[in-house]
């Protein structure tokens, strides 16, 4: 999502964004339309968007259906509420916990953070548990001054009243054009209708996932199951993002639900570390948003033993699954980068520590020159070496190694002879199927390792962002 200039629905996308990838989900079973006077719809036509590919790494977890509703104790919905500039795609999402859930959040570091970010930070500084997360697409409610914050509080207050809770039980997220006030007339009318369509099924979770998208070509949601204390525990998540993607955070909105029983500070630490290894390790264009938010909710409804120590066996199991889920969702954002034809996966080894390795990987993923070369199927690996060198991490260039796919291009600081035509073919064939271009970099003999993800930089990216509001 590019929150600086983002609000168009499907009809507002340029020709370069019309090419959809992946299979459409089945049409929704329920196509009811709620009160006409509020112009709120849950009809199937508002949710026709393909699903993102499965990019979750394998591990000691089981992939399951259900998105944010996979975890026990949560309901969700998404509706069309006339908040977008064009189109009929759903634009208002609500996730509600049956009982107050342990809550944590990670947010943008942009000084110009949006009103919902300020609001959520205030709530989470005072409260350990919340009941609901309300998200709109269409307007970012960023750079909107005092009126924007007042609008955010108003939305939380109306949502709380419709749910029978207090405003401090509601968290907010927004995405869309920066500098424009929310469409409050439509928003205020739609909020009371949301609880009427809440449900705990996979279709309900899908509605919520679609309703938070902007220029995304695909919806992004996933869920995992792990065993803790002999009891199945579920983690579900959804996110959105396509442009204006760069740490910190990574220009995205996300909600994670979990039915594990976790101490609040332990859960917040897990969420922070998982975001660092996922949403803070992707880039599309080097622009950091005003609205980046990830909210994590834990209901404790699984019946598994309480986790009070992240370093315990149960704590490590839960955090590993949480990290895997968020990495899968983060990779979907990079895969769906505006104008992208491939996902770039950069793996770095040999650094002094994991943080240094991740820094080098992010530098390569963010190199406009490297990204452009990959789009042009040009195996110009010198751009990769240069990006590693300006990352800010110190290493001996005599230790640098670079590999593209299975082809070693540099070893021990020395360039190697390689088949340039074969390397170009690898890039061309991978981009033709919107696959993953694998780049491996070694910077020494240290134990540090890390990964980052990005995408190629195409002509369409420039076209999309040059013409977005015009």
C-alpha positions as CSV (number, residue, x, y, z in Angstrom):
1,X,0.0,0.0,0.0
2,X,1.3,3.4,-0.7
3,X,-0.4,5.6,1.9
4,X,1.0,8.8,0.5
5,X,-1.1,8.6,-2.6
6,X,-3.4,5.6,-2.1
7,X,-7.2,5.4,-2.3
8,X,-8.4,3.9,-5.6
9,X,-10.4,0.8,-5.8
10,X,-10.0,-1.7,-8.6
11,X,-11.4,0.7,-11.2
12,X,-8.7,3.2,-10.3
13,X,-5.8,0.9,-11.1
14,X,-3.6,1.5,-14.1
15,X,-3.4,-1.0,-16.9
16,X,-0.2,-2.3,-15.4
17,X,-2.0,-3.4,-12.3
18,X,-4.9,-5.1,-14.1
19,X,-2.9,-8.4,-14.4
20,X,-4.1,-10.6,-11.6
21,X,-2.3,-13.6,-10.3
22,X,-3.5,-16.6,-8.4
23,X,-6.9,-18.2,-8.1
24,X,-10.1,-16.4,-7.2
25,X,-11.7,-17.7,-4.0
26,X,-15.1,-19.1,-4.3
27,X,-17.9,-16.6,-4.2
28,X,-19.2,-15.8,-0.7
29,X,-22.2,-17.9,0.4
30,X,-23.9,-15.0,2.1
31,X,-24.7,-12.1,-0.1
32,X,-27.1,-10.2,2.1
33,X,-27.1,-6.4,1.9
34,X,-27.6,-4.5,5.2
35,X,-29.4,-1.2,5.6
36,X,-29.6,0.7,2.3
37,X,-29.6,4.1,4.0
38,X,-26.1,3.4,5.4
39,X,-25.0,2.2,2.0
40,X,-23.3,-0.8,3.6
41,X,-23.0,-4.0,1.6
42,X,-21.7,-7.5,2.3
43,X,-22.5,-8.7,-1.2
44,X,-20.1,-11.0,-2.9
45,X,-19.3,-8.5,-5.6
46,X,-17.3,-6.5,-3.0
47,X,-14.9,-9.3,-2.3
48,X,-13.8,-10.5,-5.8
49,X,-10.0,-10.4,-5.4
50,X,-7.6,-13.3,-5.8
51,X,-5.8,-14.8,-2.8
52,X,-2.0,-14.4,-2.3
53,X,0.2,-17.4,-2.8
54,X,1.3,-19.5,0.2
55,X,4.7,-18.2,1.1
56,X,4.9,-19.5,4.7
57,X,8.1,-21.4,5.5
58,X,7.9,-25.0,6.5
59,X,8.4,-25.9,10.2
60,X,6.9,-27.5,13.3
61,X,3.4,-26.1,12.5
62,X,0.5,-27.0,10.4
63,X,-1.1,-24.7,7.9
64,X,-4.9,-24.3,8.4
65,X,-7.8,-22.3,7.0
66,X,-9.6,-19.5,8.7
67,X,-7.4,-16.4,8.7
68,X,-8.0,-14.3,11.7
69,X,-10.9,-16.5,12.7
70,X,-8.8,-19.6,12.9
71,X,-8.0,-18.7,16.5
72,X,-10.7,-19.4,19.1
73,X,-12.5,-16.4,20.5
74,X,-12.6,-14.1,17.5
75,X,-15.2,-12.9,15.0
76,X,-14.6,-10.7,11.9
77,X,-16.4,-9.0,9.1
78,X,-15.7,-6.7,6.1
79,X,-18.2,-4.5,4.3
80,X,-18.4,-2.0,1.5
81,X,-19.2,1.4,3.0
82,X,-18.6,3.9,0.2
83,X,-15.2,5.0,1.6
84,X,-13.1,4.4,-1.5
85,X,-12.8,6.9,-4.4
86,X,-14.0,4.4,-6.9
87,X,-15.2,0.8,-7.2
88,X,-17.3,-1.4,-5.0
89,X,-14.5,-3.3,-3.2
90,X,-15.1,-3.7,0.6
91,X,-13.5,-0.9,2.6
92,X,-14.4,-1.3,6.2
93,X,-13.2,-4.2,8.5
94,X,-13.9,-5.2,12.1
95,X,-12.4,-7.9,14.2
96,X,-13.9,-8.5,17.7
97,X,-12.7,-10.7,20.5
98,X,-15.4,-12.5,22.4
99,X,-13.8,-11.4,25.6
100,X,-11.0,-8.8,26.2
101,X,-7.8,-10.2,24.6
102,X,-4.2,-9.5,25.5
103,X,-3.0,-6.9,23.0
104,X,0.3,-5.6,21.6
105,X,1.2,-3.3,18.7
106,X,4.1,-2.4,16.4
107,X,4.0,0.9,14.6
108,X,5.6,3.2,12.0
109,X,8.7,5.2,13.0
110,X,7.6,8.0,10.7
111,X,7.4,11.3,12.6
112,X,4.3,12.1,10.5
113,X,2.4,9.2,12.0
114,X,-1.3,9.0,11.4
115,X,-4.1,9.7,13.9
116,X,-5.0,6.0,14.4
117,X,-1.3,5.3,15.2
118,X,-1.3,8.0,17.9
119,X,-4.6,6.7,19.2
120,X,-3.5,3.1,19.4
121,X,-0.2,4.0,21.1
122,X,-2.1,5.9,23.7
123,X,-4.5,3.0,24.4
124,X,-1.8,0.3,24.5
125,X,0.3,2.4,26.9
126,X,-2.6,2.2,29.4
127,X,-4.3,-1.1,28.7
128,X,-3.1,-4.7,28.4
129,X,-6.3,-6.0,26.8
130,X,-8.8,-4.8,24.1
131,X,-11.9,-6.0,22.4
132,X,-11.8,-4.9,18.8
133,X,-9.9,-3.6,15.8
134,X,-11.6,-1.3,13.3
135,X,-9.9,-0.6,9.9
136,X,-10.9,1.5,7.0
137,X,-9.5,1.8,3.5
138,X,-9.8,5.0,1.4
139,X,-8.3,7.6,3.6
140,X,-5.2,7.3,5.8
141,X,-6.3,10.0,8.3
142,X,-2.6,11.1,8.3
143,X,-1.5,14.8,8.2
144,X,-5.0,15.7,9.1
145,X,-4.2,17.7,12.3
146,X,-6.4,18.0,15.3
147,X,-9.6,17.2,13.3
148,X,-8.1,13.9,12.2
149,X,-7.5,12.8,15.8
150,X,-11.0,13.9,16.7
151,X,-12.3,11.8,13.9
152,X,-10.4,8.8,15.1
153,X,-11.7,9.2,18.6
154,X,-15.2,9.6,17.2
155,X,-14.9,6.4,15.2
156,X,-13.7,4.5,18.3
157,X,-16.5,5.9,20.4
158,X,-19.2,4.9,17.9
159,X,-17.7,1.4,17.5
160,X,-17.5,0.9,21.3
161,X,-21.2,1.9,21.6
162,X,-22.2,-0.5,18.9
163,X,-20.4,-3.3,20.8
164,X,-21.4,-2.3,24.3
165,X,-17.8,-1.6,25.4
166,X,-15.7,1.5,26.1
167,X,-13.7,3.4,23.5
168,X,-10.5,2.2,25.1
169,X,-11.5,-1.3,24.1
170,X,-11.2,-0.4,20.4
171,X,-8.1,0.0,18.3
172,X,-8.0,1.7,14.9
173,X,-6.1,1.4,11.6
174,X,-6.5,3.4,8.4
175,X,-5.1,3.3,4.9
176,X,-5.5,5.5,1.9
177,X,-4.6,9.0,0.7
178,X,-2.5,11.1,3.1
179,X,-3.8,14.6,4.0
180,X,-7.5,14.0,3.3
181,X,-10.1,13.9,6.0
182,X,-12.1,10.7,6.5
183,X,-15.5,10.4,4.8
184,X,-17.1,10.8,8.2
185,X,-20.7,10.8,7.0
186,X,-20.4,7.4,5.4
187,X,-18.1,6.1,8.1
188,X,-20.4,7.0,11.0
189,X,-23.4,5.5,9.3
190,X,-21.6,2.3,8.5
191,X,-20.0,1.5,11.9
192,X,-23.2,0.5,13.8
193,X,-24.0,-2.0,11.0
194,X,-20.8,-3.9,11.2
195,X,-21.6,-6.0,14.3
196,X,-24.6,-7.4,12.4
197,X,-22.5,-9.3,9.9
198,X,-19.8,-10.6,12.3
199,X,-19.0,-14.3,12.0
200,X,-16.3,-16.8,13.0
201,X,-15.9,-18.6,9.7
202,X,-13.2,-18.5,7.0
203,X,-15.5,-16.4,4.7
204,X,-15.9,-13.8,7.5
205,X,-12.1,-13.6,7.9
206,X,-11.7,-13.3,4.1
207,X,-14.1,-10.3,4.1
208,X,-12.0,-8.6,6.7
209,X,-8.8,-9.2,4.8
210,X,-10.2,-7.8,1.5
211,X,-11.7,-4.8,3.2
212,X,-8.3,-3.5,4.3
213,X,-6.6,-3.7,0.8
214,X,-5.8,-0.6,-1.4
215,X,-3.8,-1.2,-4.5
216,X,-3.2,-4.8,-3.5
217,X,-3.8,-7.2,-6.3
218,X,-4.4,-10.1,-3.9
219,X,-5.8,-10.5,-0.4
220,X,-3.2,-11.6,2.2
221,X,-4.3,-14.0,5.0
222,X,-3.0,-17.2,6.6
223,X,-3.3,-19.4,9.7
224,X,-1.1,-22.0,11.5
225,X,-1.7,-24.6,14.2
226,X,1.0,-25.7,16.7
227,X,0.8,-27.9,19.8
228,X,1.5,-26.4,23.2
229,X,1.2,-28.6,26.3
230,X,-0.5,-31.2,24.2
231,X,-3.2,-28.7,23.1
232,X,-3.7,-27.3,19.6
233,X,-3.1,-23.6,19.4
234,X,-4.0,-21.4,16.4
235,X,-2.5,-18.2,15.1
236,X,-4.2,-16.4,12.3
237,X,-3.3,-13.2,10.5
238,X,-4.2,-10.8,7.7
239,X,-2.3,-7.8,6.2
240,X,-2.3,-5.4,3.3
241,X,0.5,-3.7,1.4
242,X,1.8,-3.2,-2.1
243,X,3.6,0.1,-2.5
244,X,5.3,2.6,-0.2
245,X,6.9,-0.4,1.5
246,X,10.1,0.0,3.5
247,X,11.1,-0.5,7.2
248,X,10.4,0.7,9.7
249,X,7.7,-0.8,9.6
250,X,7.1,-1.8,6.1
251,X,4.2,0.2,5.0
252,X,1.5,-2.1,5.8
253,X,-1.5,-2.9,8.1
254,X,-1.8,-6.2,9.9
255,X,-3.8,-8.0,12.5
256,X,-2.7,-11.2,14.2
257,X,-5.0,-13.3,16.4
258,X,-4.0,-16.2,18.6
259,X,-5.8,-18.4,21.1
260,X,-2.7,-19.1,23.3
261,X,-2.7,-17.9,26.9
262,X,0.2,-15.5,27.1
263,X,1.3,-13.0,29.7
264,X,0.9,-9.5,28.1
265,X,4.5,-8.4,28.2
266,X,5.6,-11.8,26.9
267,X,3.2,-11.5,24.0
268,X,4.3,-8.0,23.2
269,X,7.9,-9.1,23.1
270,X,7.1,-12.0,20.8
271,X,5.1,-9.7,18.4
272,X,7.9,-7.1,18.3
273,X,10.6,-9.7,17.5
274,X,8.4,-11.4,14.9
275,X,7.8,-8.1,13.2
276,X,11.5,-7.3,13.1
277,X,12.1,-10.6,11.3
278,X,9.2,-10.2,8.9
279,X,7.5,-6.9,8.2
280,X,10.7,-5.0,9.1
281,X,12.6,-7.1,6.6
282,X,10.8,-6.2,3.4
283,X,11.0,-3.4,0.9
284,X,9.4,-2.4,-2.4
285,X,10.4,1.2,-3.0
286,X,12.2,2.7,0.0
287,X,9.3,4.8,1.2
288,X,8.2,4.4,4.9
289,X,4.5,5.0,5.5
290,X,2.7,7.2,8.0
291,X,0.3,4.4,9.0
292,X,2.2,1.2,9.5
293,X,0.5,-0.8,12.2
294,X,0.5,-4.5,13.3
295,X,-1.9,-5.4,16.1
296,X,-1.6,-8.7,17.9
297,X,-4.4,-10.2,20.0
298,X,-4.3,-13.3,22.2
299,X,-7.6,-14.7,23.5
300,X,-6.3,-17.5,25.7
301,X,-9.2,-19.6,24.6
302,X,-7.2,-22.7,23.4
303,X,-7.0,-24.2,26.9
304,X,-3.2,-24.6,26.6
305,X,-1.0,-23.8,29.6
306,X,-0.1,-20.2,30.3
307,X,3.1,-18.9,28.7
308,X,4.9,-16.6,31.1
309,X,8.4,-17.0,29.7
310,X,9.3,-16.4,26.1
311,X,12.4,-18.5,26.6
312,X,10.5,-21.6,27.8
313,X,9.9,-24.5,25.4
314,X,6.3,-23.4,24.9
315,X,7.3,-19.8,24.5
316,X,9.8,-20.7,21.8
317,X,7.3,-22.9,20.0
318,X,4.7,-20.1,19.9
319,X,7.1,-17.4,18.8
320,X,8.6,-19.6,16.1
321,X,5.1,-20.2,14.6
322,X,4.2,-16.5,15.0
323,X,7.4,-15.5,13.2
324,X,6.8,-17.9,10.4
325,X,3.2,-16.7,9.9
326,X,4.3,-13.1,9.8
327,X,7.2,-13.9,7.4
328,X,4.8,-15.6,5.1
329,X,2.5,-12.6,5.1
330,X,5.4,-10.2,4.7
331,X,6.7,-12.0,1.7
332,X,3.2,-11.8,0.1
333,X,3.4,-8.0,0.4
334,X,6.8,-8.0,-1.4
335,X,5.5,-10.5,-4.0
336,X,2.6,-8.1,-4.6
337,X,4.8,-5.0,-4.9
338,X,3.3,-2.5,-7.3
339,X,4.4,-3.4,-10.8
340,X,6.4,-6.3,-9.6
341,X,7.1,-9.4,-11.7
342,X,9.0,-11.4,-9.0
343,X,9.7,-11.8,-5.3
344,X,13.4,-11.2,-4.3
345,X,14.6,-13.3,-1.4
346,X,18.0,-12.3,-0.1
347,X,19.8,-14.6,2.4
348,X,23.0,-13.3,4.1
349,X,25.4,-15.4,6.1
350,X,28.8,-14.9,7.7
351,X,28.0,-11.6,9.6
352,X,29.1,-10.9,13.1
353,X,25.5,-11.2,14.3
354,X,22.0,-11.7,13.0
355,X,21.2,-8.0,13.1
356,X,24.1,-7.2,10.8
357,X,23.2,-10.0,8.4
358,X,19.6,-8.6,8.2
359,X,20.9,-5.1,7.6
360,X,23.0,-6.3,4.6
361,X,20.0,-8.3,3.3
362,X,17.7,-5.3,3.5
363,X,20.3,-3.1,1.8
364,X,20.4,-5.5,-1.2
365,X,16.6,-5.8,-1.3
366,X,16.3,-2.1,-1.3
367,X,18.8,-1.3,-4.1
368,X,17.0,0.4,-6.9
369,X,19.8,-0.6,-9.3
370,X,19.7,-4.3,-8.3
371,X,15.9,-4.3,-8.5
372,X,16.0,-2.7,-12.0
373,X,18.5,-5.2,-13.2
374,X,16.4,-8.1,-12.1
375,X,13.4,-6.6,-13.9
376,X,15.5,-6.4,-17.0
377,X,16.8,-9.9,-16.5
378,X,20.3,-8.6,-16.4
379,X,22.6,-10.6,-14.0
380,X,24.6,-7.5,-13.1
381,X,25.7,-8.9,-9.7
382,X,28.1,-5.9,-9.1
383,X,25.0,-4.0,-8.0
384,X,24.4,-6.7,-5.3
385,X,28.0,-6.4,-4.1
386,X,27.8,-2.6,-4.0
387,X,24.5,-2.7,-2.0
388,X,26.1,-5.0,0.5
389,X,29.1,-2.7,0.8
390,X,27.1,0.5,1.5
391,X,24.8,-1.2,4.1
392,X,26.7,0.2,7.0
393,X,27.9,-3.2,8.1
394,X,31.7,-3.5,8.2
395,X,33.2,-6.5,6.5
396,X,36.4,-7.4,4.6
397,X,35.6,-7.3,0.9
398,X,38.0,-10.2,0.5
399,X,35.4,-12.3,2.2
400,X,32.4,-11.4,0.0
401,X,30.6,-14.1,-1.9
402,X,27.6,-13.7,-4.1
403,X,25.3,-16.3,-5.6
404,X,22.3,-15.9,-7.9
405,X,20.1,-18.9,-7.8
406,X,22.5,-21.9,-8.2
407,X,25.2,-19.8,-10.0
408,X,28.2,-18.6,-8.0
409,X,29.2,-15.2,-9.2
410,X,31.8,-14.1,-6.7
411,X,33.8,-16.1,-4.1
412,X,36.3,-14.8,-1.5
413,X,36.2,-11.3,-3.0
414,X,37.1,-12.6,-6.5
415,X,34.7,-12.4,-9.5
416,X,34.1,-15.7,-11.1
417,X,33.5,-16.7,-14.7
418,X,29.8,-17.6,-15.2
419,X,27.3,-18.2,-18.0
420,X,25.7,-14.8,-18.3
421,X,23.1,-16.1,-20.7
422,X,22.1,-18.9,-18.3
423,X,21.8,-16.3,-15.5
424,X,19.7,-14.1,-17.6
425,X,17.4,-17.0,-18.5
426,X,17.0,-17.8,-14.8
427,X,15.8,-14.3,-14.2
428,X,13.6,-14.2,-17.2
429,X,11.9,-17.6,-16.5
430,X,11.4,-16.8,-12.8
431,X,9.8,-13.4,-13.6
432,X,7.6,-14.9,-16.3
433,X,5.8,-17.0,-13.6
434,X,6.0,-14.3,-10.9
435,X,8.3,-16.6,-8.9
436,X,11.1,-16.0,-6.4
437,X,14.6,-14.9,-7.4
438,X,17.0,-16.2,-4.8
439,X,20.1,-14.2,-3.9
440,X,22.8,-15.4,-1.5
441,X,25.4,-13.2,0.0
442,X,28.2,-14.1,2.5
443,X,30.2,-11.4,4.2
444,X,32.6,-13.4,6.3
445,X,33.0,-16.3,8.7
446,X,30.7,-15.1,11.5
447,X,27.7,-16.9,12.8
448,X,25.2,-14.1,12.0
449,X,22.5,-14.9,9.4
450,X,19.5,-13.0,8.2
451,X,17.0,-12.6,5.4
452,X,15.1,-9.8,3.6
453,X,12.6,-9.7,0.8
454,X,11.8,-7.3,-1.9
455,X,10.7,-7.2,-5.6
456,X,11.9,-6.0,-8.9
457,X,11.4,-2.4,-10.0
458,X,9.4,-2.1,-13.2
459,X,8.1,0.5,-15.6
460,X,4.7,-0.1,-14.2
461,X,5.7,1.0,-10.7
462,X,6.6,4.5,-12.0
463,X,3.4,4.7,-14.0
464,X,1.2,3.7,-11.1
465,X,2.7,6.2,-8.8
466,X,3.0,9.0,-11.4
467,X,-0.7,8.8,-12.2
468,X,-2.3,7.7,-8.9
469,X,-4.5,10.7,-8.0
470,X,-4.8,12.0,-11.6
